[in-house]
C-alpha cells in the first residue's frame, strides 16, 4: 500500500518545480501551491516506509503530530 501511495503521489502531484497539492482527489486537478510541511513531514514518513528496519528503533522513538522523532522514555 505504501508503494502505491508513493507512486500515485509522484504521478499526480509532481510538477516541474516541486509537488503540488490536489484540489480534488477525484479529478486529480492540481493547485498551484506546495504545502510547507511536505518536506518536513510527508517525505519523512515516505522515507520511514521504505527505510531499512534498523533505520529507527521504534521501541525507543515516537513521533509527534509534525513528524518529529522524540526519544521514548
PEBEL-V567066 format. One record per backbone hydrogen bond with DSSP energy under -1.0 kcal/mol. NH is the residue of the N-H (numbers start at 1). CO is the residue of the C=O. E is the energy in kcal/mol with one decimal. If there is no record, write none. Layout:
nh=NH co=CO e=E
nh=NH co=CO e=E
//
This chain:
nh=5 co=1 e=-2.4
nh=6 co=2 e=-2.5
nh=7 co=3 e=-2.6
nh=8 co=4 e=-2.5
nh=9 co=5 e=-2.4
nh=10 co=6 e=-2.4
nh=11 co=7 e=-2.7
nh=12 co=8 e=-2.9
nh=13 co=9 e=-2.2
nh=14 co=10 e=-1.3
nh=15 co=18 e=-3.1
nh=20 co=13 e=-3.2
nh=21 co=33 e=-1.8
nh=23 co=29 e=-3.6
nh=24 co=29 e=-1.1
nh=28 co=24 e=-1.7
nh=31 co=21 e=-3.0
nh=33 co=31 e=-2.3
nh=38 co=35 e=-1.3
nh=41 co=37 e=-2.8
nh=42 co=37 e=-1.2
nh=43 co=38 e=-2.3
nh=45 co=41 e=-2.2
nh=46 co=42 e=-2.3
nh=47 co=43 e=-2.5
nh=48 co=44 e=-2.2
nh=49 co=45 e=-1.8
nh=50 co=46 e=-1.2
nh=51 co=47 e=-1.5
nh=55 co=52 e=-2.5
nh=58 co=56 e=-1.1
nh=60 co=57 e=-2.3
nh=62 co=70 e=-2.5
nh=64 co=68 e=-1.9
nh=67 co=64 e=-1.9
nh=70 co=62 e=-3.1
nh=72 co=60 e=-3.5
//
